Amino acid sequence: MVIASSAHPMSNHCVSLKETRFEMCIRAGYDKTFPFENDFTEAEQQEVAREFTEILKSLKNCSHDGLAELIECSLFVPKCNMLGEPVYPCRQACAEYLRRCEYELSKHALDYLIPWCLLLSNGSVGHAPCFQPSNFTANESAPGPLDRGCQELIFPACKNIGAFDHTLISVSMQKKLYSWFFKKEYNANDTETEFPGAVRKLLDQYPKCQENIKKLFCGEHFPPCFPDESPRVNLRERAKIELGWGTCMVQW
């Protein structure tokens, strides 16, 4: 799964996917997206398109009806409607994609996609418009990754801020992220309780914004989950708003 997103939803006009490196995304059921960021070079586009091709090939056995293209392409080149607004897949389609392709996706991709899927609209009255493939049917009677519920938060620095105790990210992936940030294996009896070095630099640089910088980091990497409620991932957005205005003009 390609993590970055370079099509710019803040633009108010659409561009065609036809005769572009991402023409394969037309199979998702749309042919218009948003312009790429100016710094997204031709070489980078070529590399990302190659990754897309490889990803979609690896998923052909679990998704043969455009469902993989729908979800993966919407992450990177989302649908642009007639008003120049982004329209994302319905949550039901994303849930079915994870249900079908759970064992073909890497654990990292799965953990990234679960919070994203939970943010999507279900298309009901009062919710944002969404779309799904024609003739789409979901096997909602079968459990899937979106049903796995909250996971214990074990990343020490985030656990210590006291904002939440559970996350949507699996314990095994939290341990991998810990190893990546601190360059050593996670050991419950000997853990780093401080934030990673890059975050500590921001804390020193913006002392008035320390609490929100911590929340932003934790919400970004370990989206919060509350066992007694429907899964929520709003801590990151709440902190991001506060960081972007007033005294907290932080470049994250």
Secondary structure, DSSP 8 states (H G I E B T S, - for coil): ------B-TTSSS-EE-TTSTTGGGGGGT--EE--B-TT--HHHHHHHHHHHHHHHHHTTTT--SSHHHHHHHHHHS-EE-TTS-EEEE-HHHHHHHHHHHTTTS-HHHHHHHHHHHHHS----TTS--EE--TT----TTS--GGGS--EE---HHHHHT-S-SEESS-HHHHHHHHHHHHSS---TTS---S--HHHHHHHHH-GGGHHHHHHHHHHHHS-B--TTSS---HHHHHHHHHHHSTT-----
